[in-house]
Amino acid sequence: MKNVIDTFNEHFLKWVNSACGEWSYPEPSKAYYEKVNKRIPEGVRTLIGEGIKQGIILTHGHKFLLKGLAPMKGPYSWFSKNDSL
């Protein structure tokens, strides 16, 4: 059975690919993902993965909603676009 870190990692890859595709950015190197894993604490990645598994965090592309928020709230983006690229 997949653990919640695996769930986070799978979704993170999808979010990155979605943002890169939408913004015409090149896909990042393996080093990018290694930096992300060092920068985002395991506990945070675990909570996000658990939220996805429980249906609290609803993802679409590189954006997400939180279950139960008012209809006018969101969607929120996992990334900010860098217009200098």
Beta strands, then each sheet from edge to edge (+ up, - down):
strand 1: 57-60
strand 2: 63-66
strand 3: 76-77
sheet 1: 1+ 2- 3+
end
